[in-house]
Amino acid sequence: MTKTHDDTRAKNLEKASVLSEALPYMRRFTGRTVVVKFGGHAMGDLKLFDLFARDMVLLRQVGIRPIVVHGGGPQIGAMLEKLQIKSEFIDGLRVTDQATIDVVEMVLSGSINKQIVASITAAGGTAIGISGKDGGLIRAERLKRTKRDPDSNIEKVIDLGLVGEPCAIAPKVIDAFAGSDVIPVIAPIGVGPDGETLNINADTAAGAIAAALGAARMYMLTDIEGVLDKDKKLISELTVSEARSAIESGVITGGMIPKIENCIDAIQSGVEGAAIIDGRVAHTVLVELFTEGGAGTLITRG
C-alpha cells in the first residue's frame, strides 16, 4: 500500500471516529431547538459563510432544529456610507432615525437574509427568510438608555431613536415550521407599540427567541475564541454564578459583558445552555455541539 493510500485510510478512520463520538450528542439533541446567532467575521468570509450553511443543513439532517438569527452591522454601515447617511453610535448602539431604519431593514431583511437562505439552499437544505415583523414574531419596545453626566452627576435619558428591545416573542410563527425540514433565518427587526419598525441587536433577539422556544442551546458566533481568564486561556465552561463573579472581578470586560449577560438572561428564562464560540473557525457550531471538549465557552445554570 502506498503512502497516499495509508494517508487516505488514516483520514477515513479519523472521520469515522469523529462520527462515532458525535452519536451520543446527536441522540441527546434530536428534536431539540438550537438557536444560532450568525455574525462577525464568519459573515464576511465566503468560505466560512458556505461552511456555516452546510453545518445548519447537517444539524437539520440529524433531527436537530436550527434557527438562525443574523446580524449585519458592517453591511449596514457600508450601505449607509454609500448613501451618504451619517451614523452615530452611543455605547455600541446605532442611533437610528427613519432614514437609517429604512436602510437597516433593507439590508437585514433583504440582501443578507436572502444570501443566507440561498447558501443553505445551495448546501441541500430548505430555508425561509423572515424578519421579526413577520407574524408579529418580535414585539419590541423602544430601548431606553441613561447616562450620568460626570460634571453635574445628573442622569440623562439617551434617545437612540428607532432602536428596540424584545418585549414579546410569538413562538407560533416558528412552530409553524416544526413539522418540516425548513430552517428559519431571522432578521432582527421588530414591531414597536405603534406599529413602527425597530432595529434590534442580533444578540438580544437571539436570546429572546431562544428563551421563548425553550431552546436546548443558544450559540453566539463572535470574533474571539470565547471567554478568556486572566492568563488569556480559554474558559471552556462557566455556571451562571461563576460568570457573574467573572464580571465582578474584571475577568470579563468590555464588549464581552453584554454578551455574557445576554446568555445569563436566556438561561434564566429557560434555555439549557448558551455558548460564546469563535465564528472564525470552520465548523465551530458542530465542534461545540457534538464533542466532549466543545469549541468555546459554555454557560449553564449550574
C-alpha positions in Angstrom: 0.0 0.0 0.0 1.4 3.4 -1.0 1.8 6.3 1.4 -1.1 8.0 -0.3 -3.4 5.1 0.4 -2.2 5.0 4.1 -2.9 8.7 4.4 -6.4 8.3 2.9 -7.2 5.3 5.2 -6.0 7.3 8.3 -8.2 10.2 7.4 -11.2 8.0 6.8 -10.6 6.3 10.2 -10.4 9.7 11.8 -13.7 10.8 10.2 -15.4 7.6 11.4 -14.1 8.2 14.9 -15.5 11.7 14.9 -18.9 10.5 13.8 -18.8 7.8 16.5 -18.0 10.4 19.1 -20.8 12.6 17.9 -23.5 10.0 18.1 -24.5 10.4 21.8 -24.8 14.1 21.3 -26.9 13.7 18.2 -29.3 11.4 20.2 -29.3 13.9 23.1 -30.3 16.9 20.9 -32.6 15.2 18.3 -35.9 17.0 18.1 -34.5 19.9 20.2 -34.1 23.5 19.1 -30.7 25.2 18.7 -30.6 29.0 18.1 -27.5 30.3 16.4 -26.7 34.0 16.2 -24.7 34.3 13.0 -22.4 37.4 12.7 -18.9 38.8 12.8 -16.0 37.6 10.7 -17.9 34.5 9.5 -20.4 36.6 7.6 -17.6 38.4 5.7 -15.7 35.3 4.7 -17.3 33.4 1.8 -15.7 30.1 2.7 -16.8 30.3 6.3 -20.2 31.5 5.2 -20.8 28.5 3.0 -19.4 26.1 5.6 -21.8 27.6 8.2 -24.7 27.0 5.8 -23.6 23.3 5.4 -23.4 22.9 9.1 -27.0 24.1 9.6 -28.2 21.7 6.9 -26.3 18.9 8.7 -28.0 19.8 12.1 -31.4 19.6 10.4 -30.5 16.3 8.7 -29.7 14.6 12.0 -33.0 15.7 13.6 -32.0 19.0 15.3 -34.0 22.2 14.7 -31.6 25.0 14.0 -32.8 28.6 13.9 -30.5 31.3 12.6 -30.7 34.9 13.8 -28.2 37.1 11.9 -26.6 40.4 12.3 -25.2 42.7 9.7 -23.6 45.8 11.2 -20.7 46.1 8.7 -23.0 45.7 5.8 -25.4 48.3 7.2 -22.5 50.7 7.8 -21.3 50.2 4.2 -24.7 50.9 2.7 -25.3 54.0 4.9 -21.9 55.3 3.8 -22.7 54.6 0.1 -26.0 56.5 0.5 -24.2 59.3 2.5 -26.3 58.8 5.6 -24.4 59.7 8.7 -24.5 57.2 11.5 -23.8 57.8 15.2 -23.2 55.2 17.9 -23.8 55.5 21.7 -22.4 52.8 23.9 -22.1 50.5 20.8 -25.7 51.0 19.7 -26.5 52.7 16.4 -28.7 55.8 16.8 -31.5 55.1 14.3 -33.7 57.7 12.6 -36.2 57.0 9.9 -33.7 57.2 7.0 -31.4 54.8 8.9 -34.1 52.3 9.8 -35.1 52.1 6.1 -31.6 51.1 5.2 -31.3 48.7 8.2 -34.4 46.9 7.2 -33.4 46.8 3.5 -30.0 45.3 4.3 -31.0 42.9 7.1 -34.4 41.6 5.7 -33.2 41.9 2.1 -29.7 41.2 0.9 -28.2 39.5 4.0 -31.2 37.4 4.9 -31.6 36.1 1.4 -27.9 35.4 1.0 -28.0 33.1 4.0 -31.2 31.4 2.7 -29.5 30.9 -0.7 -26.4 29.4 0.9 -28.5 26.9 2.9 -30.4 26.0 -0.2 -27.2 25.5 -2.2 -26.0 23.2 0.6 -29.0 21.0 0.1 -31.3 22.4 2.8 -34.6 24.3 2.8 -34.6 27.7 4.4 -37.1 30.5 4.7 -36.0 34.1 5.5 -38.3 36.2 7.7 -37.9 39.2 10.0 -39.2 39.8 13.4 -42.1 41.8 11.8 -43.5 38.7 10.1 -46.4 37.3 12.0 -45.6 39.7 14.9 -42.7 37.4 15.7 -40.8 40.0 17.7 -42.8 42.7 19.5 -40.5 45.3 20.8 -40.3 48.5 22.9 -38.1 51.4 22.3 -34.7 50.9 24.1 -34.1 53.3 26.8 -30.6 54.2 28.0 -29.4 56.6 30.7 -26.1 58.2 31.1 -24.8 60.1 34.1 -23.1 63.4 33.4 -19.7 63.3 35.2 -19.7 67.1 35.9 -23.3 67.6 37.2 -23.9 64.0 38.3 -27.3 64.2 36.7 -28.6 61.2 34.9 -29.9 61.9 31.4 -32.1 59.8 29.2 -30.4 59.0 25.8 -32.6 58.9 22.8 -31.5 56.1 20.4 -34.4 56.7 18.0 -35.8 53.6 16.4 -33.8 51.1 18.4 -35.8 48.4 20.3 -35.6 45.5 22.6 -37.9 42.5 22.5 -40.8 42.5 24.9 -42.7 39.5 23.5 -42.0 36.7 21.1 -44.6 34.8 19.2 -43.4 31.2 19.1 -46.2 30.0 16.9 -44.5 31.8 13.9 -41.5 29.5 14.3 -43.5 26.5 15.4 -45.3 26.6 12.1 -42.1 25.1 10.6 -41.7 22.5 13.3 -43.1 19.6 11.3 -40.9 20.3 8.2 -37.3 20.4 7.3 -37.4 24.2 7.0 -34.6 26.2 8.7 -35.9 29.7 9.7 -33.4 32.5 9.1 -34.5 35.6 11.1 -33.5 39.2 10.6 -33.6 41.1 13.9 -36.2 43.7 13.1 -39.1 44.2 15.5 -42.5 45.9 15.6 -42.9 48.7 18.1 -46.0 49.6 20.2 -47.3 52.0 17.5 -46.5 49.6 14.6 -43.1 51.3 13.9 -40.1 49.3 12.7 -37.4 48.9 15.3 -33.8 47.9 14.9 -32.9 45.2 17.5 -29.4 44.0 18.4 -29.0 40.5 17.0 -27.6 39.0 20.2 -30.6 40.3 22.1 -33.0 39.0 19.5 -31.4 35.5 19.5 -31.6 35.4 23.3 -35.2 36.3 23.4 -36.2 33.8 20.7 -34.1 31.0 22.3 -35.9 31.7 25.7 -39.4 31.8 24.2 -38.8 28.4 22.5 -37.1 26.8 25.5 -34.0 26.0 23.3 -31.5 23.4 24.2 -28.7 25.7 23.2 -28.1 29.2 22.1 -24.8 29.8 20.2 -23.4 33.3 19.7 -20.7 33.4 17.0 -18.1 36.1 17.8 -14.6 37.1 16.6 -12.8 35.8 19.6 -12.2 32.3 21.0 -14.5 32.7 23.9 -14.2 33.9 27.5 -10.5 34.1 28.5 -9.1 34.0 32.0 -6.5 36.4 33.4 -3.8 34.4 31.7 -5.6 34.7 28.3 -6.5 31.0 28.3 -9.9 29.8 27.2 -12.5 29.1 29.9 -14.5 26.2 28.5 -17.4 26.2 30.9 -19.0 28.6 33.4 -22.1 28.4 35.6 -24.3 31.5 35.8 -22.9 32.3 39.2 -19.3 31.9 38.0 -20.0 34.1 35.0 -21.3 36.8 37.3 -18.3 36.6 39.5 -16.0 36.8 36.5 -17.7 40.1 35.5 -17.4 41.5 39.0 -13.8 40.5 39.3 -12.9 42.0 36.0 -12.0 38.8 34.2 -14.9 39.5 31.8 -14.7 43.1 30.5 -15.8 45.4 27.7 -18.0 44.2 24.9 -18.0 40.6 26.3 -20.1 41.8 29.3 -23.4 42.3 27.4 -22.9 39.1 25.5 -22.5 37.1 28.8 -25.4 39.0 30.4 -27.5 38.0 27.4 -26.5 34.4 27.8 -27.4 34.6 31.5 -30.8 36.1 30.8 -31.5 33.4 28.2 -30.6 30.6 30.7 -32.7 32.1 33.5 -35.6 32.2 31.0 -35.4 28.5 30.2 -32.5 27.9 27.8 -30.5 24.9 28.9 -27.1 26.3 27.8 -25.6 29.2 26.0 -22.2 29.4 24.4 -19.8 32.1 23.1 -18.0 30.5 20.2 -15.4 31.6 17.6 -17.0 32.2 14.2 -13.6 32.5 12.6 -13.1 28.7 13.0 -14.7 26.3 10.5 -17.5 24.0 11.9 -17.3 25.7 15.3 -21.0 25.0 16.0 -20.6 21.3 15.2 -17.5 21.1 17.4 -19.2 22.8 20.3 -22.4 20.7 20.0 -21.0 17.3 19.2 -17.7 16.9 21.0 -16.7 16.5 24.6 -14.3 19.4 24.7 -16.6 21.9 22.9 -15.3 24.9 21.0 -15.9 28.0 23.1 -17.3 29.0 26.5 -20.5 27.2 27.5 -22.6 28.8 30.2 -25.0 26.6 32.1 -27.4 27.0 35.0 -25.0 25.0 37.3 
